[in-house]
Amino acid sequence: MHKDKESAAAITFRNDFCSDLSLKNMFYAVTIRSPVDSGIITSISQDEIVEGCVLITARDVPGSNLLDSAEGKIKVFCDGNVSYAGEPIGLLVGPDMKSVNRAMASIRISYDDIPIESYIENKDDESGGKEIFDNGEWERTVEYGDCFTMESGIRKGIDAEMKESEVRVQNDWTYSFCPRNYRETCGALCSFSGDSLNVYSPSQWISNLREYLSVAMKLSSDKINVIRTKDWERSTNSIWYNSVIACQAAVASYKLNVPVKLIYSRQEQEDYIDCMKPIHFHTELGATRSGKLKALKVEASLDSGSTNVFIGEIIDRIAIAASSCYKADNISIQVKAKSSNTPPLSIDMQLIDTASFFAMENALSALVRKLNKEPGNSLIFPNEIRKMNLNNMKTDDQLPDMPFSFQLPKAEECIDKLFESSDFNNKYIFYNRESLARAADFSKQFLPSPFVPPIRGIGFAAGYEGSFYYGSKIYGADQELEVTLEKDGSLTIHSPPLSDSIEDIWIRLASDILDIKTSRIKINSNFEGGSEPFLPESAYANISIMTVLLKKCCETIKKKKDKDELPISVTHELRSVQKKTWDNEKFRGEPFHSCSFAAATVEVELDSHTFSDRIKKIHINISGGHILNSNAAEASIKLGIQKVLSTLTEGRKAECDDINITFMNGDGNPEQIGELVYQVIPSAYLQALSQALGTQLDTLPVQYDRIYQEIKTLQSQKAPKPEDTEENKPETRPIAPAEEVENADSTDAKR
């Protein structure tokens, strides 16, 4: 049996991809998947027996095939009752991939397409199977405002309040945003050294990995040695499902007594790990004629898939972000998730809020257009309605009587500077004038000609990024950091692997506080068994929290180093007692430790020949506390923008060569800013494209066919008769700004 160098129960890190590793006498594994989405697997057989190839199923698991999670049980292998098409029902393991692939071609799976629940439900017992099989539904409801109080025994409700509002607008939105990642896929390499298990895995949740392996393999945790390999993925499924994959490979290694490597193909990664499903929103806004929000109603629904260990947190975060960063006198939010016979929903844990921001920012822009149609109304710009309704609690404020409150640094100033730098207001008016001209004589405006200008539009969005959600079952645990001043005067920061930019920031910060050369500061990512961080590694990439802890550790060492003998180790924690601003039971308060803020404009053009869209300019202003490394921060934002652009349109990548990034540098602690582009760019893009087309688009990613069909619909309209549109002709009468917006939006209303 292969002997590894790592000692038992150690947590070590190596700068290699798991797929590149090879051990002596190693076997290769491929997943056998269910061909149906429900039913019972009755048998698995092979038409041809290939020498050396072995079938591994749930029967071979030495411990428990069921693993505990916050949202129910997880199966190592399908135990017969199928949850979704493609669910792992076993592994085929062999000495080389050629043999394994040949054996896979001869696999035959027999099944009964009637699920086991049906057999139990058909019994005479009145309870059927309802007590055994949960219906897999989750819901989070938020109600706030006078309309929900009882007056004379009557509860008015949000719908009645909405009807009494002077201006109302309602829309439906669909959001399906899944950035394509082409890094290391999920996988694991397992081997036994005596009675100790060695696991090579890109897992980002080491404590969860050891816990699952201990249960599945019936091993004490001090017999499990983890070697963390290179990877930076952070989707929900990658975080927890890597632990399941490691259990599967460990079962095969245990049975065959050889090292076994199981690595997902790129197609498997996309089909079963990075499988984002659409999230649907219905929004209703009621406001005064000046734009003050009186009633806000949001209903969201999503498919959680067959199993999702984070679904509770996902719907909670969607609910918190449903009103974006705005307040209303009356608020109704309802988020529902339902399980299905599909792979688990996957969404980056740092991007849970993005879908809600997309819906609310577009809903507010729709309200702006409606307000500008009101007779006698002066022109209202998108930035004005945001600032008027901003839910920004100042640092010295008492906790206001709102469901959710946020401290948004320099939010108003950030919006104002963005509008100045992007010249938004002038372009907003001018592009509406172009839309009006197209409505007056559409056939000429869209005649393919080099002399016809492109169709243009501009959109705006704002949003926050919350750091350290206090209500998290996973990330809400006590977070800590240990720093050691060694005997030789060097400094060691004990942490899981960090990105190069964060590592550079930490080292420079520690160097400044303790006056130690940066070359004498190192990050140590090795841990003794049982002392590994409880949280997933992405929690340690949270610069706003961890930088505060690092500063505290270094300042404590600075006070002690002249008094105490070296080495000096200091640990600081963000404990639950500090989370006084959030009431998890009532689900209200200030949900995040801190927030950063961003505002963005996106300008698009539609080519008059091909009608393909091009992003002409992007302006983004970011307020995220003190920027420790402006070059690294700008590089991170640009990388995020490129990832966003890759998912805005279906089947092709949007591009932009003119990107302007501005930081509102503050004096406070640095905040998390890496995900802000995901909160603002998608909705600003959709608004810009909608303005260019003269119709409201409601789905992301945008399908090219949808753009083409909208243009064909406009082209098929007859040009209005002169007597019908005399007042609308821009060449015969100057148009006031408010009328420009009103008339441009009326094009969509008439259609």
N, C-alpha and C positions, 0 to 999 in steps of 0.2 A: 504494500500500500504506500502511496506517495506521502512523504514526510515534508511538511512545510516548515519554514524557518520561524514564522511568527509563533510566539508563545500563546498558550491557551488564554482565552478571555481577554485578549488585547484588542484595542480599536486602533488600527493604523490606517494611514492614507498613502496611496501611491499614485504617481502622475502617469497612469496608463489607463487606456480604455479597456473595459472588461472584455470586449470582443477581440482585442488583440492578444489576450493572455492565453497561454497554453501550459498545461501541466503534463507530466509523464503519464502515459497510459490513459489519457483523457478521452472520454466518450462525448458524443454530440447528441443533443436532444432537440426534437421538434414537437410542437404542440399538436395534439389531435383535438379537433374542435367539433362541437355539435353541429350537425347539418340542419337542425330545426330550431325554431325559437321557443318552443314549448313541447311538453310531452315527457316520455320516460325512455331513457336509453335501456334497451333490453339486453344487448350484447355487442361486443366488439371482437371482430375476428380478422384473420389474414388469409388471403387466397394463396399467398406464397410466403413461406418461411425463409427469411434472409438470415444467413449465419451471423451471429453476434448481435442481432437487433432484438431488443426486449421491450415489451409493452408495460408501462407503469400507469396504474389507476389509483382511485381512492382506496382500494383495498390494501395497497402497499404502504399507506401512511402509518408509521409506527405509533404516532400519538393520536391527536384529535384532528379530524378532517375539517372541523368547524372552528373558526377563529373569531374571537370577540372584537367588536368595534363599537363606537359610540352610537351607531344607528342599526345595530343588529349583527347577525352572524355572517361571516364570509367563508366561502368554501375554498379549500386548497384545490381540490378537483371536484367536478360535478359528480355527485353521488348517485346519479340516475335521473333525478328530477331536473329537467333542463330549465334554465332561467332565461337564456337568450341564444340566438343563433351565433355560433362561434365560441360558446363557452368551453373552456378547457375541460375535456373529459379524460385526458390522460396525456402521457408523453410516449413518443417512440424514440428509443435511445440506441445508438450504435457506434461502432468504432470510427466511422468516417461518414461524411455527409452523403456520399454517393450511395452507400448501403442504406442509410436512413431514408433517403428520398425514394429508393426503389421499394423499400418495405412500405412506405407511406402510400404508394400507388396501389398496393394490394389490400389496404385496410377497408373492411366492410363494417358498417354500423347499422344495427337494427334498432328500431324504436317504435314505441306506441305514441301516436300523436295526441292522445288524450292525457292531459296533465294529471298528476296524482290528486290535486285539489278537487277535481271533478268527481273522482271516485268517492272521496270523503264527503263532499257536499251532497251526493246522491243518497247517502245513508238516511235511515229513518230518524236518526238523532236530529232534534230541532236545531241544535247549534251548528249542524253541518260541519264545515271545516273552518268556520270564521274564527274560532278561538285559537286554531293552530296556525292558520295562514293570515298574516296581516295584509290589509288591502294596500299598504305602501303609499299612504297619502300623508303629506305634511302641509301645514298651513301656518302663516304668521299674519295676524291682523293688527292694525294700528288705527285707533280712532282718537281724534283730538278736536276740541272746539265746543262752543256753546250749543251747536246743533245736536250734540250727543247727550246733553243733559236733559233731565226730566223736568218739564214745566207743565203743571196742572195734569200730571199723569200722561203727558204726551212727549214722545221723543221725536224731535223734528227730523233728524237724519240728514246725511250729506246730499241726497238727491233733491230734497226740498230746498236746501240752502243753495244748491247749484242753480235751480230754476229762478231764484230770486236775484241772482247776480245780473248786473247790467250787460255784461258781455260774456258769452260762453263759447267754448271750443272743445271738441272731442275728436280723438284720433286713435288709430290702431297702429302699433309698431311691431316689427319683427326683427330680432337681433340674433345673428349667428356669427360669432367672431372667433375664429380659431387660427392664430398665427402659426404658420408652417415652421416647424423646427427640423433642422437637418443635422442634429447632433447625435450623440450616442443614443441608441434605442435601449429600451428596458432589457434587463437580462441579469444573469448570475452564473458564477462558476463555483461549484461546491466540491469539497473533498474532505475525507476523514483522516485524521492522524491519531491512530489509536481510538480512544473514545471521545476525542475532541473534534468538533466540526469547524472547518475553515470555510468562510464564505467571502468570495470576491464579488462585490456588487456596487453599482453606482447609486445605491439607495441614499436618499437625503434624510431619512428618518431612522437613524441607527437604533434608537431605543425600541421603536416599533418593530424593526427587523428582528432584533434579538428576542423580543417577546413572542412574536409569531413563530419563529423557529423553535423556541423552547417548547411551545404548546404542540406544534405539529410533529416534532421529532422526539418528544418526550425526553428532553435533555435539560439539565440545569443550565442556567445562563452562564455559569462560569466555565462551561465546556464549549461555548460558542465564541469563536474567534473571527472578528469582522475585519476585512481589508477593504476599505472604501476606495473605489476606483473613480476615475475622472468622469465628471458630468456636471451640467448646470441646469437641468430641466426642473420646472417647478409646477407643472400642471397637477391638479388634484390626483389624478390617477397614477401619475409617475411617482408621487410621494408615497402612496400606500401600496400600490399594486406590485412594486418592485419587491416588497416583502413576501407577497404571495408567490411570485416567480421564484424567489430564492428557496421557499419551502418546497416547491415542485422539484427543483433541481436537487435539493438536499435529499428528498425521498428517493430519487433515482440513484444518487451516489451511495446512499445507505444500502439499497437493495443489491446493487451491482458491485459494491466495494471498489469502485474506481472514481476518479474525478469526473464530474459531468458538467458540461457547459450548455446553458440554454439562453440564446440571444434572439430577441424578436427581430423579424425582418422589418424593413421600412413600411411595407404594406400592413403588417400586423400592428405596428405602432399607430398608424393612422386610423385603422379600423377599430381597434379595441382600447387604445390608450388615449390618443389625442382626438377624441370623438365628441366635439362640441355639438350640442343640439340647439335648435332655435328656442329663444325665449320670447314669449308674446306678451305685449303690453296693451292695455286699453287705458288711455288717459283722458280725463275731463278736467278742464280748468274754468273757474268762474272768477271774474274780476270786475272792478269798477272801470269806468270809461277812461280813467287815467292810468290803469294798469296794475292797481293794487290787488293782489290775490285774495279773494274772499273764500274760495272753496277749491280744494285740490283732491282729486280722486284718482287713484292708480290701482289697477288690477293686473297682476302679472301671473303667468302660468308657465311651467316648464316641466319637461320630462326628465326625471332623475335617472332613468335607466333601471337596470335590474337591482343594482346595489350601489350605494354611494356613502362612504363613511363620513363625508363632509356635508351631506345634504341639509342638515339642520342649520349649520353655519351659513351655507350658501343662501338659503331663503331669508335668513335674518339680515344678511348683508345687503341683499337686494331690496329688502324692505326699508332699511336705514337710508339707502341711497335713492329710494324711489322719488323723494321730493328734491333730489339733488342738493344744492346748497341754498335752498330758498324756503321761506316760511309763508304760511297762509293762515287765515283766521280759523278755518276748519279743514281738517285733513282726514282722509280715509284711504288706507293702504291695505291691500290684501294680496298676499303672495301665496300661491299654491304650487306644490310639486307632487307629481304622481309617478309611481314606478311603472315600468313597462318591460316587455321582453326584448330589451335592447341592451347593448353594452353600457356600463356606467357613464353618466354624464361627466365630461372632463372640462374643467375650466381652471385657468391659473388662479391660485389662491390670492394672488395680489391683484387680480383683475375682476374679482367678483362684482364690484360696483359698476363696472363699465357699461353693462347692459342698461341699468337704470339711468345712468347719466345720458346715454344715447336717447332714451325715450323722453325724458323730461326736458332736455335741451331743445329737442325738435318740437316738443309740445309748446314750449314757451315761444319759440319762433313762429309757430302757427298762431298763437295768441296775438303776437305783435302784428301779424298780417291782418287778423280779424279786427283788432283795435283801429288800425289805420283805414279800415273800410267804414268805420262809424261816421255818419254825417256830422260835420262840424268839428271833428277831432283834429287837433294839431298832430303833426308827424311825431311818432314815437319810434325810436331806434332800439334795436335789440339790446344794446348795452344798458339803456335807461331802465328797461323793465327788470333786468337782472339786479342792478344796483338798488332799485326801489324795494325789491323783495328779498334781498340777501339775508341769509340766516347766519350772521357773523357775530358771535359773542366775543366781546372784548375780554382781555385777560383779567381785568379787575371786576367784571360783571358777576353778579350772583347768577346761579343757574336759572335761566328763564323758564317760564311755563310753556315749554314746547316739547314735543316728543323727543326730538333729537337736536342737539346744539353743537356748534363747531367753532373753533377759534381759527379763523382763516387769515393768515398774515398778509397785510397790505392788499387785501382783495380789491377794494375800490380803486386804489392807486394803480394796481396791476391792470385792471380793465381800462382805465383812462389812458394809460401810456400805450397800451396795445392799439387802441382806436386812433391815437395820434400817429403812431409809427406806421400803421397799415393803411391810413387814409380811408378807413372803413366807411364812414358816413357818406362821403362824396361818391365812392364806388357803388354803395348800396342804392343811392338815388339814381345814378347814371345807368346801372344795369337794369333797374326797373323801367327806366325810360326806353331802353332797348327792347325790353319785353313788350312794352306798350306799342312800340313801332311795329314789332313783328305781328302783334295782334291786329293792327290796322291793315297791314298788307303782307300777309304771311308768305304768299307765294313768291314775292320778290325777295323777301328777306332770306329765304332758304334756297334761292336759285344758286346752284353750284357755280361759283365764279371766283376768280382770284381777287376781285374787287369787293366781295362781300366780307365784312369782318366776322370773326368767330363769335359764337354765342357765349355770353359770359355770365357768371354769377359769383356771389361771395357769401360766405356763411360765417357765423360766430358761435362759439360755445365757451363755457367756463366750467370749472370743476375742481374738486379737491382730491387729495390722496390721503387717506387716514392711516396712521401708523399705530400698530398694536391695538387691535380690537379687544376691548376688555371683556366682551361676552363670549369669546372663543373657547370652545371646549378643548381645542388642541393648542392654539397659539396663546391662549389666555393664561397658561400656567406661569408660575414664577420664572422670570428670565434672569440669568446671572452671567457674570463674566469674572474670570480670575486672571490676575496679572502678578508676575513674580519678578522681583529684582534679585538676580542671581549673585552668588558669591564674587564672581569676577566683574560685577558691575554692569553686566548686560541685562536686558529686559526681555521677558518671555510673556507673550499674550496667549492664553489658552483658549482656542476657538476652533470650530470646524473650518474647513477651507473657505476662503473668501475670494471674491473677484479681485483682480489686480488693482482696480481703482479704489475699492474700499480698503484693501490691505495697505495701499500707499497712504491713504488718508489717516488710517489708524497709526501707522508708524510715524508720520510727520507730527500728528497731534501729541503722541506720547513723547516724542523727541523734544518738542517745544516745552512741555510741562516739566519734564525731568532733566532737561539739558543733557540728553544722551545722544550720541551720534546715531543717525538712522541705521548705519551698518551694524550696530550692536543691538538692534531690536528685531525680534523674530516672532513669527506666529507658529505655535506648536499645536498641531491638529491630532496628536496621538493621545489616547486616553487609556487608563486602566479599565479592565472589565467592570461594569457596573457604575462607572463614573462618567460615562458618556452623556452628552446633553440630552435632556428629556425631549426637547422640542425639535421639530424638523429644522434642517440647516437654513432654510429660507428665513427663519426668525432671526438668525445671526447676520443676515445680509441687510437687516433693517437698520440703516445708519442712524436714524433719529433716536432709537432706543439704545443701541449698543454704544454709540458715541458718548452718550450721557454716562453710561456705566463705566466706560473706559476712562473718561475724565475723572470720575469719582475715585476709581482705583488708583490712578496716577497721582492725584492730589493727596490721597491718603499715604501712599508710599513716600511722597515728597516730605510729608510731615514726620514720617518715622525713620527715614534712612540715616539721619544723623544721630539717632538715639538707639535704634535696635540693631542687633547683629544681622548680617546677611546670611542666608537669603531671607527676603521678606515677601510673603504671599498675601495678597489682598483680594477678597471677593466682594463684589457689590451686586445687589439684586433689585429687580423691580418686582415687589411683592404685591399680592392681592390686596393688602390693606391700603395700598396707594390708589386703588381704583374706586375712590369714593364718589366720583362724578357720574358713575354708571350704575343704574339699578337694573340688574339682569332679570330679576323676577317681574318687575313692572315693565321692562323693556323700554326704558326711557332714560334720558340724561345726555351726557357727553360721552359718546361711545369710544372715542379714540384718545390715545395718549397725546397725540399732536397731529396737526394737519399741515400739508403744503397746499398751494393753490396755483392754478394756471388758467389763462385765458388765451384763446387762439382764434385766428381767422384763416380761412382757406379760400383761395380764389381759383375758379376753374374756367376752362374754355372748352367749347364743343366745336370741333372742326366742321366747317360748312360743307365739306366734301364727303368725309367719311362718318361724321357725327360721333367719332370717338372722343372721349373726354381726356383732358390733360390738366393736371394741377399746375397752375401758373405760379402761384406763390403761397407760402405758408409763413405766417407770423405767429410766434408763441411767446408769451410773457410768463415767467415762472417766479413765484415767491416761495422760497423754501429755506428761510433762515440764512445762516452764514454759509456761504459756499467756500469750502476748504480748498477745493481744487477745481477752478473754473474750466480748465481744459478737459479734465476727466468728466465733469458734469455735462459739458456741451457734447462731448463724444457719446455719452450715455443717452442723451436726449435724441441726438441724430440717429443713433442705432434704433431707438424705440420708434422713431418716425418711420424709418425704413420698414420695420416689421409691420407697423400699422398699414402702410401703403400697400403691402403685399396682400392684404385681406379686404380692402375696400370694394374691389370689384371681383366678380366670380370669373375664374379662368384666366386672369391676367393680372399683372402687377401695375398699379398706378405709379407714376413717377413724378418727381418734382426736383428741379435743379436750383430753385430759389427758396431757400429755407432761412428764416431769420429768427434767431433765438436770443432772448434777453432775460437776464436774471435780475430780480429785485433783491439785491444782496442785503441781508439784514444782520443785526447784531446778535441774534439769539442762536440757539444750538442748530446745527445742520439738520434739515428734515429730509425725509424720504421723497425723492422727486422722480425716480426712474419710470414710474407707471403713469405719470400725469398725461403724457401724450395720448394714452389709450382712452382717457376720460374725455378728451376734448376734440381730437382730430376727427374721429368717425362722424360725430353729429355735425360738426362744422362743414365737413365735406358734403354730407347729404343735403344740408341746407343750401349750400352753394349750387349743387347740381340741380336741386329743385327750382331754385330761382332762375337758373339758365333755361330750364325746360318749360318754365311757367306752370308747373304742376307739382303737387306734393308727393315726393317719393317717401316710402314708409318702411323699406326693408334694406337691411345690410347683411351680407354684401350685395351690391347692386349688380344685377344681371345686365349684360350688354344688350340682350334682346329687349329688356324693358326700356332702355334709353331709345333704342331704334323704334319701338312701337309707339312711344310717346310722341316722337317726332313725326312719325307717319300719321298719327291721329291728328296732329296739328295741321299737317300738310293737306289732309283730306277735307279740312273745313273750307267753306267758301269764304272768300274775302268779304268783310262787312260792306254793305252799301254805304256810300258817302253820307247820305242823309241820316243813317243810323248811327254813325260814329263821328259826326262833325266835331263834337266837343272833345273827342278822343284823339284827334289828329295832332301829333306833336308839331307838324310843320305849319299848321294854321293857327295854333293858339299856344302860348307858353303855358306850361302846366306847373302848378304849385307842387312842392315836394310831397305833401300829403296826398294830393290827387294822383300823383304818379304811382305811389305805392298802392292806392286803392284801385286804380284802373288796371295795373298789372296783375293784381290778385283777382280781379273780376274775371280775367281770362279763364282762370281755373274754375271759378264759380259757374260761369256760363256753360263751360264744357260739361 
